[in-house]
Amino acid sequence: MQLSLLFHLIQRKIPTQMKKGKKLLTWLCTGFVYLVIQYWLCLDGFAQDKKLFQVISSSQTGVDFKNVIVEDASNNALTYENLYNGGGVAVGDINNDGLEDIYFVSNMKYNKLYLNLGNFKFKEITKLAGVKGREGWKSGVSMVDINGDNLLDIYVCYSGKTDVEKRRNQFFINKGDLTFEDKAKEYGLDDPSYSTQATFFDYDRDGDLDVFLLATNVKVIRELEYAQARTVKHPYAGDKLFRNDDGHFTEVTTEAGILSNALGFGLGVAVADVNKDGWQDIYVSNDYVEPDYLYINNGNGTFTDRLQQYIQHISHFSMGCDINDINNDTWPDIFTTDMLPEDNKRQKLLYGPENYEQYALMVLNGFYHQNMRNMLHVNNGDGTFSEVGQLAGISNTDWSWAPLFADYDNDGWKDLFVTNGYFRDYTNRDFLKYKGDYYFKKAIDGEKPDTLQLVSSMTSTPLHNYIFSNDHGVTFSDKSLAWGFDKKGFSNGAAYADLDNDGDLDLIVNNQNEDASIYRNGVRDQFPDKNYIAIKLNGIGKNTRAIGSKVYIYAGAQAQYVEQIPTRGYQSSVSPVLHFGLGNNAAIDSIKVYWLNGTTSTLFNVKANQRIEIGQASAERVARGEKKEAPFFTEVTSPIQYRHAEYGLNDFKRQPLMNTMPSVCGPVMATADVNGDGLTDIFIGGTKESPGKQFIQTSHGDFQESLDWNYKEDFSCTDADAIYFDADRDGDQDLYIVSGGYLDYAENDKVLQDRFYINNGNGKFTRTTDALPVLRTSKSCARVADVDQDGDLDIFLGGRIVPGLYPVSPRSYLLLNDGKGKFTDATEGIIPSIAKAGMVTDAAWVDINDDSFLDLIVIGEFMPVRIFINKQGKEFKESTASYFYTPEEGLWNRLSIADVNKDGRPDLIVGNFGLNSQLKASRDEPVTMVYGDFDKNGSVDPIMSYYIQHKSYPFPSRDELLDQIYPMRKKFTNYASYADATLTGIFSETELKAAQTLRLTELRTVLFLNKGDSFQKQILPTEAQYAPIFDIQVLDYNKDGNPDLLMAGNQSAIRVRLGMMDANYGQLFKGDGKGNFQYIPQNVSGLSVIGDVKSLRIVKIGNDDYLLAGVNNIGVAAYKVNNK
C-alpha cells in the first residue's frame, strides 16, 4: 500500500507544462516506474504472506522416512490400543561436524538415520551405520553419550504385544566412523519391558549417567483390579530406574522408591530440578486412571512421589510432557498434553458424560483430581504449582502428544509446539454405542465379531499441529496457521534443532503413514533484528553433554533459564545445543552455568548471534551466595483449633446443570472484642450438623473455645456469613449469623431463618427469637450501616439462591433497626428493586456521591455490579447505568472498598470467577444462561451457552441435556445430531422468548477506579485471574503508605468438566498508590494457602498481626505478618 502511494506521488510530480515532443518520453518513464512499483508490491505481498515455518519436501531434503501403520485382523485399535501412539525422533551431531543429524523410529518397519550434509540436505546412512533396529514394536529414542567418548549413542525402546525377546531394547554405541554396535546387553539395558522412552540423567551426582525407563501397559486393567494392581510390581508394565555402576547398569527401582505397577501407563517423562535443591527430579505422565508421578530426589539415592503435595490436579489421559521455564522467572514449569478438542463438534462427539460421585470416589480411592485437558503447572518457587493451562490458552489441542517449549521466534520467551492427531476416533460416542450394540448382536446370533470391519467403521480425522507464541508471561497466542502449521495429519514424536545453523530452531516431526516433516524456521530471514545465542556445553568425565547443568542468561532486564535435558516431549530427544532468543538485545550481560558437580562458569558481555562453547573443565567452585530475604508472611501453627467439615455434599444431584455447589460457602469468620478485654475474638461459621464456634483470645496469645456456645438449634443450618455489631446500642458487640446452603433445604425452609445473638457485655450471648422478621431465604451476606442516620445500624441481606430453582432470583432484604435491636423488613417501602436483585454474593455500604448518606453496591452471580443511591434514608434509586457505561455482568464473589489511588474517593476491588476455565466472556461474545421449564415438569432447566471459535454453543453434553430434558431424546437420537446444535437448534423461537436469559460479559477480577461521576475499569495482573476470588483484604504490608491487596479463593466444589480451580495460594499485590498493582511471587510473599479459601481476616494476636484464612473442609490457616 505504501508503494502504491509512492507511485501516485511520482505521477503528480511529473511536470504537466511539458512540450508536446516530451510527452511520449514522460509517459514511457511513468509506465516504467509503475511496472517497477507493481513488481515490488508483489514482493511486498509475498513477504507478508510468508509463514514463519516452511515445510521442506522430502525430495529436497532426502528425508524419505514414513512411519507406516498397517491395520489387519490381529493388529488394530481394538486388539492393541497403543497401535496409533506413533514413534519418536532424536536429533544430535553423531559425527561432531557441527551439523545435527536425525534418527527416526518406525513402529512396525525399520528405523532410519540421516546424516546432515548442510543446507537441509540429508543422506540416509541406516544400513551403513547398522541402526535400523529389528522386527518388533519400536517406540521411543534417545541420543546420549553414555561412555564419555564424546560421541552420541542411540538408545531405542521396544514395546507391543510381542514376546519377550522381541521387546528387548537396543543401545547402539557410536564407534566414531559412522557405524554403531548394539551393546544393550553388555550395559545391562536390554530390558524387555513395554518400554515407551528412556531418559538419561545423573540422579546420584556421581559423574555418570543413569537411566529412567518409562513403560506403558499393553493390557487393559479392569476397574475391580485397580487396588490390587497398584501394590504389585509388574516385571514388564512398570517403570524402572537403573543406576550406572561403572558402565554396567543395575536396576534399583524398588529401593529407590519408584512405583512399578501395571497401572502406570507411562507416555511421557521429563527430568528437571523442580525444587532447585541441586538434585534432579522426575515427572511421569500416565495415561488412563493412574495419576502422574512427581518423583522428588531425596539426594540419597531415593525418590518420593510428591505430586499431591506440589500439584493440585492433573491431566486425566496424560500423554507427553515437558519441563521448562515459560515465564522467565527462572523456575521450571511443567506441561502435560491430553485429548480435549478445540472445536465444539469434536468436544460433543468425543467427550463422555461426567459423574461427580464417580469422580469423588476415584479421588477418595487415591486416583487424585484428574481432568481431560492439557495442564500447565506454573512453578511458584515454594514447593507449589499453579495450574493455569486454560488461562494460558493452551489447554485444548485435541489428541496431543509431544509438547516442546522453546523460543521459536527469538523474542526471548519460550513458545510451545504440540504434535497432534490419532488415526481413529476411538472415543467417538456414537462409535462406542455402535460397538456395544455390535458385540451384543453378534453374541445373540452366536457369530464371531469381524474386528477389522468394526475398526473400519471408526472415523478418521486428521488434525493440524499447534504452535503458540509466548505473550511474555504465562499466556500464549495460537499461531498455528499464521506460522505455517495448517497441514492436517497424524503426528507424534518431535524434536527441535538448528539444522542449518542459521540461528533459529527448526522442527522435525514423525508422522503416521506419511513423510516425516522438516520445518525450516525463517525467523532469522524475516526478522534479522531478533537475535540469539547458541551454547554448547562440554562436560567432563562420562557426562560430556553436561546433562543436568543449569544455564542462566541475563540480557537487558530479562533473565532466562534452561536445564540441559535433551529427552523431552514424547518418545524423543532434542538437540543438546542450547538455544536462547534475545529479541533486540545485541549482547548478553552475563551467562552463568551451574554444573551438576557444584562448579560454576561465568561469562560477561557476550555478543549475540553466535554459537559458543562453555567447558566444565575450567569451571570454578564458587559459593552461590544467594541470600534469601525473609518473606512478608510466615506460616505458623494456627491458634484456632477448628476443623471445618462438609458432609459429602453433592448439589449436582439436585440440579445437575449448575456450575458450582452453593452449599459450599464456608468457613466464614467474624472478629470483634466480645468481652471488653481489648483483645480480638473470633466466631467461625459452621456447616450442617457441625455448628459454628466462638473463640476467645487470652492474654497469652492463644484462643479458647467459648464453652457456653452450644446452640442446638443451629445444628441444621449452614452459616453463609457472620458479623459482629452493636445492634442494641449498649456498647458491646452482638452477633448476626446468616443462613445459607442449598442441597437439603426446601424453598422457604425454616432452617434458612437467620440467627441473632445479643451480648451481655461479658461475651455471653443469648439468641433472640423476636428481633427478626421471617427471612426464609438462602442468603450470602449481611452488611450493616446506618442507612437512615437515626443513630442505629441497619442490615442489608443478600439473597443467594432458591433451593432447587437455580438460577431463579431469590429474595434480598433491607432491615431497619428500631434502635433497640429489633428489625423490620423495609425492602418494599425503601428499596423495592433490591428484592429480586439476582443471586447476590456480596454487598457494601459506601458514600459514592459524597452526600454523607451511605449508598449500596451489590454484586452476584450472573449479575452486573449494581449501585443504589441513598436518597437521604427515605428511598434508594438504582443508578448503575450512570456509573457504568456498560453493564459489568460477572460471576462476582467478593466486593472490597478502598481508596487505592489516594484521590479521596472510594474505589471498588471486585473478585470474580477468573479466566482459568473453558468459559470466556466479553460484550461481543457473552456467556448466557437461558432458563425455564422447557419440558413442563415443574423444574427449572438452566442451559448455559458459551462461545467456541466465535460461535455460541450449549455447554451441556448430549447426555446432560437429555437427562435434564427427557423429550429431547426424540430430537437428538445420536451424538452427531447434537454435535453442531446451537441454542436455536435445540429450542423453538417461542420457547426461547418465554424463557429468562442471564449474561456474563466480564470474568476477570477487576479494579473500578472512582472518577467521581463514574467508575473506570482497570484490569488487575494476570495472576489475579488464576482462580475465583472469594475474599480480598486491603493492607499496607511493606509500610510504604500505599494500599496493597491480598486475595484468596479457589473453587473445588465445581462441575467435573470445569474442573478444580485451585491456582491461588493467597496472592499479594503491591500497590503504587496510583491504582497500579504488581504481583509478589509466592516464594517472596511467603503465602502458600492450599484449598478453597472462603474468608480472610487480619487479627492482632499478642503484639503481632496475623493473617487467618478460613479454608473449606479444612479449618483455619495462619500466617504471621512480618512488616515491622
N, C-alpha and C positions, 0 to 999 in steps of 0.2 A: 504494500500500500504506500509506503514511504517513497519507493522508487517510482510509482505511478505519479505521485505528486511532483517528483523531480522532473519527470518528463513534461508535465504541463507547464512547469516553471520555465523550462528551456524553450518551449514553444512561444511563451509570452515574451521572452527576451529577444527573440529574433526580430530585428527591425522591420517594421511594416512599410517605412518610407524607402523602399528599395527600387532601384531602376529595373525596368522590365527584363533586361538581359541577365539579371542576377536572380530572378525569381525561381528559375528551374534549379539552379545550384542550391538555393535556400531550401527548396522542398526536398531535394535529394539528401541534403545534410540532416534535415529534420527526420526524414524516413529512416536514415541510418541510425540516428540516435534512438529513435523509437524501437527499432529492432534490437539494438543492444540492451535497452532497458527491459524489453519483454523477455530477453534471454535471462537476464539477472533476476527478473521476477520469478521465472520458472525455477531457477536455482534456489531462490529465497523460499519459495513454497515447498520445494523438496526438503530443504533443511528443516523447515517447521514440521513436516510430516514424518521425518526420520525418527525411528524409535531408538531408545537408548540401547536396547539389545537387538542384535540381528542374528537369526539362525544361520549358521554356516552349513551348507548342504554337505552330505556325505561324499558327493562327487568332488567337492572342493577339498575337504579335509582328509579324505581317505579313510575316515572312521565309518566302517560299514557294519558296525555291531548292531544286532537286533535281538532282544530278549523274547524269543518265540515261546508262547504258551499254547500247548496243544491239548484240547479237551477230547476225552473219549469216555467210554462207558465206565472205566475203572479209575479215571483220573479227571475229576471235575469238582465244581464247587460244593457239591453235595457229598462227595466222598472224601474231599480234603479241603477244609475251609481256608487254608492258607495258600491255595493254588494261585491266587492273584495278588499275593503280597509283594511280588516283584523282587528284583535283585539290586545289589549295591554297586558302587563305583568308588575307586580310590585314585587319588592324584598325588604324584610325587616325582621327584627327579631321580630316577633309578640309576642313571649313569653319570650324575654330577656334571652335566654340561650346561647347567643353568636354565634348562627348559623342563617344564613339568610334563610328565608322561601320564598316561591314563590306563587303568585296568578296569574292565567291565566284568560283572558277574552275570552269567546266564543260568536261570533256574534249571532248565531241562537239557540244554545243549552245552557247548563248551565256552569257557570264559575267553576273553581276548585282552591282549596287552598291546598298546600303541605307543610307539616312540615318537616324541615330539621333535619335528625337524625344523620348527620355527615357522612364523607367519601362517599359522593354522594349517600346516601340512603335517600329517602323521603317517607313520609306517607301522603296519601290523607286524609284530615280531613274536607272536604267541608260540608258534612251533619252534622257532629258534630258541626262545627263552625257556621252553618246557614248562609253561604255567597254565595250560589250558584246563587243568583240573581233570576230574574223571567223571564217569557216569554217577548220577545221583542228584539229589535236590540241593543246589547251592544257594546261599542266601547273602550273607554279609562279607565284607572285605575290609582289611586294614593294611596300610603300609606303615612299617616301623623298622627301625634299625635295631634288631634285637641283640646282636652280638658286638656292637660297638666298633664295627669296621668302617663306619661312615657310608655304608651302602644300605639303601632301603630294601627291606624284605617284604614279602606279601603273605598275609595270613588269610585263608579262605575258610568260611564256615559252611557246614553241611547240615541239612535237616531233612524233613519229609517222611512220608510213610514208607520207608525202606528198611532193609535190615541193618544191623549194627555196623558192619564193615563198610557199607556204602555211606554211612554218616560220619565217618572219621574225618576230622578237619585236616587241612593241609597247611604246611608252613613252608613257603618257597623262599629259600635262603639265597640271597644275591651273591653270585660268585665274582662279580666285578667285570665280566666280559659279556654282559647282556644275556647270560644264562643263569638259571636258577635250579636249585635242587631241593626237593621236598624232604625236610628233616623234622616234620612234626613229631614223629615217633621218638626220635633221638632227644628232642626237647621235652618230651612228656606232654605234648599238646595235641596229640591225635585223638582228641576226645570225641566220643560217639554220641554226644547229646543232640537234642533237637536244637542246634545252635542257630541263633539269629545274627549275633555280632560279637566281636571281641574288641575290648578296648585295653590298650597297654598304658600303664602308668606305674609310678613308683610309690606304692601306698605306704611302704615301711621306711622310705627315705634312706635306703642302703646303697643307692647309686646305680642299681639295675632296674629293669622294667618288669613288673609283674603284670598279670592279665586277669581281667574280669570277663567271664564268658557268659553272655546272655543267651537264655534259651526260651523257647515258646512251645507249649504242648501241642501235639498234633491231634489230640483226642479231646472230645468234649467231656467236661466233668458235670455230672448231674447235680442239681441243687442239693439233694439229700446227702451228697458225698462231700460237700464243701468243708464242713467242720473237720472231718477225719483227714481230708487231703491236705489241709493247712499244716498239720502237725507232723506229716511224714515226709522225709526226704525222698525225692524221686531221682533215680540214677540218671535219667535222660532228660526229663522235662524241667528240672530245676536249674537255676543259675549256679555258677561255680566261680570260686576265686582260686587262682594259682599263684603261689609265691615263687619267685625266681631264686633258686638256690645255686648260684654259680653256674648258670647256663642250663640247668635242668629244673623243670617246674614241678612243684609239689602242691597237690590240692589241699587247701586249708579252709574250705568252705564253712564247715560246721564250727570249727574252733574260732574262726574269725567273726562269727555272728551273722553270716549271710544265709538268708532264707533260701531253701532249695526244694520247694514243694511243687506239686503238679498243677497248682492253681496259677502259678506265675507265668502268664502268657506274655513273656517279655518281648517287646517290639522295639524299644529304644533304650539306649543307655548313654549317659553323659557324665563326665568326671570334671569336678571343679572343687576348689576350696571354698565352699559356700559360706562358711563362717569365718574365713580368713584367719584361721589359727595356725596356718602353716602346713596343714595335713590335708591331702586330697580326699574328697568325699565322692559318693556315687549316687546318681539319680537313675532309677529304673522305671520306665513307663510300661505298665502292664495293660494288656487288652482284657476285656471282659470284667468279671466281678472282683478279682483280687486288686486291692489298692496298689498304687505305685509305691515304690520304696525310696526313701531318702536315707542312705547309709552315711552317718556321720563318723568320720575316722577318729577313733579314740586316742590315736598316737601310740598305741601299744600293740599293734598288730590285729586289733579287733575293731569292729564296726557296730553301731547301734542304729536301728531304724528309728529315726526321729521325725518321720514325716508328719505325724499327727501333732507334734509339738511345734513344728515350724510352719506348717501349711494347714489352712482351714478346710479346703475342699480341693478336689482334683478332677481331671478328665475321667470319664467312665470307660471309654474304649480308647485308652491312650495308645498312640502309635509312636511316631518318632519324637525325639526331644532334643533340645539344645540348651546350653547354659552359656550366657554371655551378658555383659553389662550393656543394657539397652538404653539407659537414661544418663550415662556418663557420670554416675555418682561413685564409680569405681567399686561397686559391689555386684557380684554375679547374679543375674536373674535367670529364672527357669521358665522354659516354654515347652508345652506338650501339644501335639495335634490330636484331633478326634474326627468326628464324622458329621458335624452339624452343617447342613447346606446353607448357602447364602440366600437362595431364592425360595419363595413361598411354596411353589409347586412341589419341589423335592422335599421340603420340610413336611408337607402334608402327606406325601406319598411314603416317606421313609421313617418318619418319627412315630414310635409306638406310643400307646396310651400310658399316662402317668398314674401312679397309685401311691399316694402319700404314705399309707400304712405299710405297704410293702417296702417302700424306701426307708421308712423309720426302722423297720425290722432289720433290714440289711445293715443299717448303721449300728443298731443295738448289738448285732452279731459280729461286729468288728470290721465290716467292709467299708466303713467310713463314708463320708459325703462325696458322692460322685455325680457328675452331670455330663451329658454328651455335648461337649463343645471344646474347642481349643482353650487352653488355660495359659495365661501369662502371670507368673508369680514374681512380683517385684520385691527384691530383697530390701528389707528395712534396715539392715545392718545391725540388728539387735537380736537375731535369732528368730525373727518372724518374717513372713512374706505376705504381701497383699496381692490377691488375685484380681487382676484388672483387665483381663482379655477382652471383655465386651466394651468397656470404656475405651480401650486401645484401638478397637476397630479391627481386631484380627482373630475373632472367636469363631467365625463362620467361614470355613474354607472347604466344606464338603468332606469327602472321604480322603483325608490328607495323610501324608507320610513323612517326608523329610522337611523339617524346618531348619533353615540356616540363616543365622544372624551375621551380617557383615555389612560394611559400608560400600554399597554398590554404586553410589553416586558421588563419592568422595567429598561429602559435605561435613565430615567429622562425626557423623551419627550412624549407628548400625541400623540397617534396613533389614527386612525379613523376606526370604524366599521360601515358598512352600510348594512341594510337589503334590499332585492331586490325581485322584481317579481310581475306580475299582471296576474291573471289566464287566461284572454282572451286578445288577441292582438286587443284591441278595436280600436286603431288608425291606424291599418293596412290600407294603402291607397287603396289597391285592395278591401278589405272588405268594406270600406266606399263607394266605387263606386258601388260595388255589392248591398249594402244595398239600395242606392238610386235607382238603376235600379229595384230592387225587389219591393220596395214600389210603384214605378211608374207603374210597370206592374200589380200589384195587384189592384191598383186604376183604371186602364184602364179596367181590367177584371171584376171589381166590386166584388172582393173577399177580404175576411178578411185575413190580413197577419198572417202567423204562426210564431209568435215571437220566440218561442223556437227552431224551425227549423232554423231560421235565426241566432240565437245565436250559435247553434251548428256548423255553418259554419265558425265561428271565430276560428282562430288557437290559440293554447295554447302553450306558450314557457316557460318552467321552466328555471330559471336563478340561478346562484350561488350568494351568498352574497359576499361582498367585505370587505377586511381589508387592511389597508395601514399603513406601518410603517413610522414614522416621521424621515425625514433625518436631524434632528436637526436644524430646521428653519421653513420655510414656504412651503417647498416641501416635497412630500411623495413618497414612493415606493409601488407599488402594491404587496402585499404578500399573496393574497387570496389563491392561490393554494399551495404556499410553507408553509403556516401556517395552512392548513387543511380545507379550505372553498371551496372545489371542488364540493360538493354535490349541485345539482340543485333542485330548488323547488320554492315555493312562500312564502316569509317571510315578516312579517310586524312588530309588536311590538317587542322590545328587551330591555334587561336590563343587567347590569353587577354587579357582586358581587364576593367577595372571598368566594365561597360556602364551601370550605374545610379548610379555614383559614390557607392556606399554604404560603401566601404572594404574590399571583398573582391574577389577575382578571379573573374570569370565565364569560362566556356569556350564557344568556338564551334567546331563540328566540321563538316567537309564529308563527307557520307555518299554512298555509291553507291546509286542507284535508290530513294532515299527522302529525305524532307525533311532539310535540314541541321538540326543540333541546336544549340540555345542553352540552356546550363545556367546557371541562376541560382544563385549561391553564397549560402547563407543563414547563413554563419558570424557575421556581424555581428548578425543577428537572434537566433540561437540562443545565441551566446556573446559577448555585448556587452563582456565584460571582456577579450576578446582584441583588442588594439589594433593600430594600423597607422600607417604614414606613406606617402604617395604623393609622388613627386618628379618634377617636370617640369624637364628640363634645357633651357636656352635657350642654344644655341651661337652662335658668331659666324661671319660670312662665309658661305660656301656650305654649311656644316655646321650648320644651325640646330637639329637634334635632337641635336647633340653626340655623334654616333656615335663610339664608341671611348673615350669617357670612362669613368672608373672611380669608383664611389661606395662609400665605406666608411661604415657607421653603427655607432656604439658605444652600446649601451643596457644598463645593468646591467653584468654581467660578460661580455657576449656581443658579439662583432663580427659584422658581416655585410658581404658584398662582392658587388657586381654590376657587370658591364660593360654599357654601353649598346650593344647589338646587337639590333635588332628581328628580323632574319631568323634563324630558328632552327626546329628541329623537322623538319618535312617540307613542302617546297614552300610555306611560309607565313611570315608575319611577324606578330609580336605587337605589342601596344601599346607605344609609345615612352615612356609614363609608367611610371616605375619604382615597384614596389610592394614594401614591406617589412612583414612581420608583426612585431609587437613583443611578443606574449604579454601578460603582465600589466604590462609597463613603460608607465607613463603619460607618460613623457618620454624623449627621446633625449639622451644626454650630449653627443655631438658627431656631426656629419656632415662628411665630407671628400670633396670632389670633385677628382679629378685629371684635368684636361682634357688633350686629346691634344697641345696645343701646349706643355705643360710647366708651365702655371699651375695654381694651386690655390685652391679656395674652401673655407672652413671655417665651420660654424655650430655654436653651442653652445646647450645647454638648449632643445631644440626640443620643443614639446608634441606629443603623439601625436594621432592621429585627425584628420588634416587633409591637404590636398594643398598642397604648397608648390612654388614655382618658384625655381630657382637659375640665375643668369645668368653666363655665361662673361665677359661684358664687364667685370665688376667683380672678376674673379679676379686674384690676385697671383702673381708669380713668386717662390716661396719654396723654398729648398732643402729637400729631403725630410728630410735629417738622420737617415737611418736608419743606425745603427751596427750592423754585423753582428758578433755575437760569434764568437770563434774556436770552431770545432766541437770536440767532445770527441775525435774521431778524424780524422786527416788521411791521405788515401790517398797512398801513396808507391810508388815502383818496387819491385817485390818483390825482396828479397835472395836469393830462391830461384829460380834459373833452371831451372825444371822444367816440361815440357809434358806434361800428363796427356791421354791419348788413348784413346778407346774405338773399337773397330773394327767399325762397322756392326752393333751388337748389335740383335737383334730377338727377344726371348724369346717374343713372341706367336706366332711361327711354330711353336713347340713346344707351347704351351698358350694358345690364343687368348683364353680367358676369364679369364686373370689380369688384375688391375687395373694392376699396375706390373711393371717388369723388375727382378727380384732380382739380375741380373748387374751392374747399375749400382750400385756400392756404394762408390766411392772418388772422390778420393784420401783415404786415411786418413793421419794423421800421428802420430808418436811423438816425444817430446822427452826428452833427458837429456844430461848431460855424459858422453860416452862415453870421452874420453881424459884426464880428470882435470885439465883446464886451467882449470876454473872457468867455462867458457862453455857455453851450451846448444847442443846439436847436434840435428839433426832427421833422422828417417827418414820418407820419403814412400812410401806403398804404390803398387804398380804394377798393371797390368792384364795380361790375357793378351797375350803377345807383346811386352810392354813392362814389364820388371821394375822393382821399386821401387829407390829410390836413397837413399843416406845422404849428408848434407851436414854438413860440419864447420865450425863458426864460427871465424873467425880473430880476432885481436886488433884488426883494423881494422874490425870490424863487418860483414864480408861472410861469405859461405859458399862453401866449395869442395867440389865433389863428391868423395866418397871413391873414389879410383881403383881400390882393391882390391875394391870391391863389384861383383862381376860373376859372380853365381851363375847359370849357365845352366840349372840345374835348376828355377829359379823362372820360367822363361820361359812356361810353360803355366799358371801359377797366377794366380788373381785374389786380390789382397790385400784382405780384408774388415776387418781390424783389425791393429794392431801395438802392442806395448807393450814398453818397457824396464823391466827389474827385475833385481835381483841374485839369480839363481836358485841359484848355487852358493856363495853366501856368501863370495866372495873380495873383496868391496869395490868391484866395478865393475858396470857396467850391461850385462846381456845383453839379447838381443833375441828376442822371440817374435812370429812373423808368422802370422796366422790366414788360412786358405784358405777362400774363399767362391766365389760365382759360380753359374751355372746353365746357360746356353744349351748349350754343347758338352760338358757333363760328364754322365757316367753315374752312376747310383746306386753308391756305394762306389768311385768313380773314384779312382785313386791320386794324381791331382793335387790332390785335396781334402785330402791329408795336410798338417798344419801343419808349419811350419819353425821351428827353434830354433837360435840362433847364440850361441856363447859368446865373450865379450870377453876378450882377453888383458890388459886393463888399460890398453892404449895406443890403444884404438879399433880394433884389428884383430880381426875376427870370423871364427869358424870354425863351419861348420854341423855340428851333431851328428846322427848317424843313429840312435842307440840311446837317446836321452833320452826319447823319447815313445812311448806305445803307438800302436796303429793308430787313427787318427782320421779316417776317410774319410767325413766329413760336410761338407756345405756349411754353414759357420758364419758367425756375425756378430760375435762379440766374445770377448775374453779379459779376465777380471778376476781380479787376484791378491790374495791375502790369506793370512795365517797362520791357517787355519781351526781347526787343532788345537793351536795355541800350542806348537809344538815348535821354534820359532825359525827356520823357513824359510817361504818363500812358496809357497802352493799356487795352483791355477788353476781357475776355472770357465770352461768353453767353451760358449757358447750356439749351439745348432743352428738354422740359419736356414731351410733348405728342403731338400726331397728333389728333386733334379733330375728333371723330367718328371712329378712326382707331387703338385704343388701342389693343395690345401693340407694334405697329409698331414704330421703332425708328425715332424720329423727328430730325430736323436739329439743330446742335450746331455750334457756330461761334467763331473765333478769329478775333477781330477787332484791327487794328493798328492805332495809333494816329499820325497825321501829325505834332503834336506839337502845333497846333492852335485850337485843339478841334474838328477836323473833322476826321471821322473814315472810314476806308475801310476794306472790308472783305478780310482777308488774309488766310483764312482757307485752301483753296486748295493748296496754294503755300507753306505754312509753316507746317501745321499740318492736312493733309487731313483725317487721320484716326479718327479725333475727330468729323468730320462732322456728322457721324451716329454712335456716341459712345453708344447710348442707351437712355433710359428715365432718363436723368440726373436730380438729385435733388440738388446737391451741388458740389462745387469745391473749391480748394485752390491753391495759388501760394506759393511755398516754395523751397528753395535751398536744395535739398536732397543730392546731391553728392558733395557739398561743392566746386563748381567751380565758385561761385559768380553769376551764372545765375539762375533765378527762374524757377523751374520746375512746371509742372501742375499735380495735383491729382484730379481725377473726380470720383464721386460716383453716384449711381442712383438706380432705381427700377429694379429688376432682372438683376443687373449688378455686376461685380466684382469691387473692388477698383482698379482703373486704374491709372497708373503712366506714364507720358510722360516727358522724359528728354529733356531739352532745350539745343540744340547744338549751343551755342553762338548766339542765337537770329535768326539764319538762318533757322533752321528746328527743329522739335521735333521728337524724336524716342520713341515709346512706349516700356517701359521696365518693364511692370507689372510682367512678368514671372521671371525677375531677382530678384525682391524684394519680391515676394510672391511665395513660393514653390508650392502652390496650389491656384487656383482661390478662392477668398473670395466673393462669389456671394450672395448678400443680397437684402433686401428691404431698402437700406440705405437712410437716410433722411438728416443727418447733419454731416459736417466734421469740426473738430476743430484741430488746430495745437498748440502744446505747448511742451516744454521740461519738461515732468513731473518727470523724474528721475534725472534731473540736471546733465546729462553727456555731455551737449553741443550740442546734436543732437535733431532735431525736431521730436517729436512723434505725432501719429495720434490718436485722440479720435473720433470714428465714431458712430453716433446714428443710430440705426437700428429699426426694427419692434418689437423686443422683443419676449418673449416666452409665453406671456399670451394670447394665442389663440389656436384654434384647429390645426393650422399649426405648424409642427415641421420639421426641415430640418437639414441634415448632408450630408457629401460627399457620404456615403453609401446609404442614404435614402433622396434624394433631393426632394424638391417641384419642379415641372416642369410646364411650361406654353407652350402648343402647340397651334399654331395659324395659320390660313389660311382661305381661303374662301371655306369651305368644301361643302356648298350647292350651290355654284356658283351663288349667288345672288348679288354679288358686295360688300358684307360686310365682315368684319373680325370677325371670330369666335374664341375667346380665351378660351381654355379649360384648366383649371388648374387641376393638379393631385397632390395628396399627400399621404404619407404612413399612413396606419392604420394597426396596428398589423403586421408590416413588409411586407406589400404588397401595391403597389401603386394603388389608385382608383381615378376616376374623382371626383372633388369637387362638380360640379353641380348636383342637384337632377334631377330626370327624367323630371319633369315639366320644369325646367330651360333649360335643354338640348333640349327638344322638341320645346320650344318656340324660341330657338336660331336657331336650325337646323330642320326645319319642316319635311323634308323627313325621319327623324329618327322615326317618328310615326309608320311607317310600320315595323321597326325593333324591337322596344320596345313597344309592344302592351299593356303591363301592367307593374306594378311596379316590380313584381317578376322577369320579364325577364331582368330588368335593374339592379337589386339589387347586382348582383355579377360581373357586367361588368367592365372590365378594359379598358384602352385606346385602346389596340389592339383588344378588342372585339367590340369597337364602330366604329373604323375606319380601313380601309384596310391598308395593308403594303404600297401600292402605295400612298395613301392619306397622311400617316404619313411621308413618305420620301419627299413629296412635301411641307410639312408644315415646319414652323420655330419652333424652340424649345429654350426656355429660362429656366434657372435653378436657384434654390436657395439652397445654402449649409450652410448658416450661417444667423441666425435670431437674434443673440444676439448683443447688443450694446457692443463694444469691444474697447480695447486699443491696438494699434500696436506700440510696442517699437522699436525705430530705432537702429539697430545694426551696422549701417554704410553701409553694403552692402545688408542688407535685413531687413525685419520687422518681429518681433516676436509677435504673438498674445497673449494677456493676457486678460482673461475674467474679466469683472467688476462685482461688487457684484450683488447678486440676485435681489435686489431692482431696479437696473438699467434696468432689463428686464421686469418690470411690465407693460410697455406700450411703444408705439413708441416714440422715442426721436426726437424732431424737432428743438431743439436748445441747445447749450452747451456753458457755459461761464467758462473760466478758471480764477480763482481768488485765493487770499490768505485771506480767511475770518477770520482766527484766528491770522494772523500776525506772523506765526511761520517760515516764509521763504519758505514753501513748497507749490507747486501748488495744489489747491483743485479744485473740479469740481462741477458745478451746472448744472443740466439737467432738462429739462421740455419738455412736449409734450402732448400726448394723441391723440386719433383718434375716433371721434364720427360719422363722415361722412363716414360710412362703411356699408358693406352689413349686412342685418339683421342677418343672420346666424352666421357671425363672431362676431357681437355684439359690443357694446360700449367698447372701450379700454381707460379707464379713471382712472387708478390706480395711476397715477403720479400727485402729488400735488406740483411739484417743489422739486427736490431731491438734497440734499447736500452730497458730498462725501469728506471726509477728506483724504488728501494725506500725505504720509510719506516721500516724496522726493526720494523714490526709485522705484516709479511706482506702489505702492500698495495703495488701497483706501478703506476706511471704511465708510459705510453708517451712516449718522447722522439722527436719528429719527425725524419725523416731529415735534413732540412736543418739541424737543430740538432746531431744526433749526428755528422754527417759520414760516416755509413756508406752505401755505395752499391755493395754487392757484387752483381753480376749473375751469375745462373746457379745451378746446383744445388750448394749448399754441403754437403759431407759431413763436414767436420771443422773445428774451431776450436782454436787454441792461442794463448795469450798468452806471448810469449817476450821475455826481456831481450836486447837486441842493443846492445852498447856500453853507454851509460848510460841508454838509454831502453827503455820497454816497447813492444812491437809486437803487434798482432793479426794473426795469419796465418790465412787462410781457404783450405781445400782445396776448389777448385771443380771439379766433374766436367767432364771433357773440355776443361778449360782449363789449370789449374795452381794456383798459389798467389797469392792476392791479399794485399796487405799494407797495414796502416794503423798509423800512429804514434799512440800513446795520449798525449793532451795533458792529463795530470792532475797536472802539477806545480804 
